[in-house]
Amino acid sequence: MRPALVASGGVLTACVLTWALHGDPTHAISGHLLLWGLAFAAYVAALRASRGISGRGLWLALGAALLWRAVLVATPPLLSDDVNRYVWEGRIQLHAGNPYAWRDRPESDRWLGLRDATWRGVNHKDYSAVYPPLWQLAARAVVRVHDGVTAMKLFVVACELAAMLVLARLLRRRGLPRERLLILAWSPLALLEIAGSGHNEPFGMLLLVLALLALESGRPLLSALAGALAFQAKLVPGLLMAAWLRRYRLWHLLAAGLLAALLMLPYASAGPGLLRSLSSYGQYWRFNETLFVPIEWLAGPLLAPRLAALLVLALALGLASARVEAVAAGLATTVGLLLLAPSVLPWYALWLLPWLVLREAPGALLFTGTVGLAYIVYPDWRAGGPWQVAWPLRALEYGPCLALGVVSLLRRRAA
């Protein structure tokens, strides 16, 4: 392997071991952000050094990425406790509970006998489930096999690895360099937020890239069905796949809609509760937002989330109408979603990574590093301050990425 790539791998290994040994970094966020910056710099250097790497070198690099994930999966959740909710909601389903039902919310007295360290780690216990039905079915299946945070983290990492296999197939189909897999495999954002914190984005990402592979293989019905599953795993793919709308026939979309509806049936007894927490999240939660601010100022807090969603949908449909290439359309819609969302937590940037494996976008790649600055909120929040990123820091987080994105776009058009 090339010396620069080996050196970058050594730096990332040291960062991973530090995260694993020190555990939750939110009590010493300044040190964590310095380590994060070092890890991201090593990552960018590794991507440059990996160009034209041999097959053996690529396998070694991917092996290192697998070892890093194994180390982080074994640690308690690092930067977020969402994984505790996944386990809890899977658990109550095994005891005839409906995670969307108000009477089955985590703080309900009905579950006094199930309360343990996992329950204590669940945030916002007064909220019922916000994640879509297919994820709830997956969480139930994981907990049936083994009730614990480590098992849930193993599942999401397995989904991430499976997504890499699909992306490798897409790279071959498109004639792109195979080392582009390292954009996901060596990403500090992916390491920390998936293997480290256990976020469930890879489940939806896997189904989304399967939908893309089916679309590019001339199987639009299979693609539409995979898209329906992706939408019911995480809602984001539904908006992203709207940019591919003209690639499907009406009956493909009807079949996908029927599949999505069928997945809701096991939880239909919750009635309006299926959307209760999602609606509350959009209406009341604000964090690290940018273009959503003027939308809320103009439309008010009640209408602004719906208007922002409609704007993202309009962007996706516009790209579909123009028949923009599938990956370019998906990436543009993801960027629009991140800019218009009322809340942009660091792990939301994970949705950029599959597109970045398949398409150059320096500004978006940079954002997968600068978004980590949002974690600076922890000290003030623990001291009783607001859960919000100050505007000067948001300018530092978003500004260079937007500038780099515009410059890259102008250069591409000029070329």
Disulfide bonds with the S-S distance in Angstrom:
none
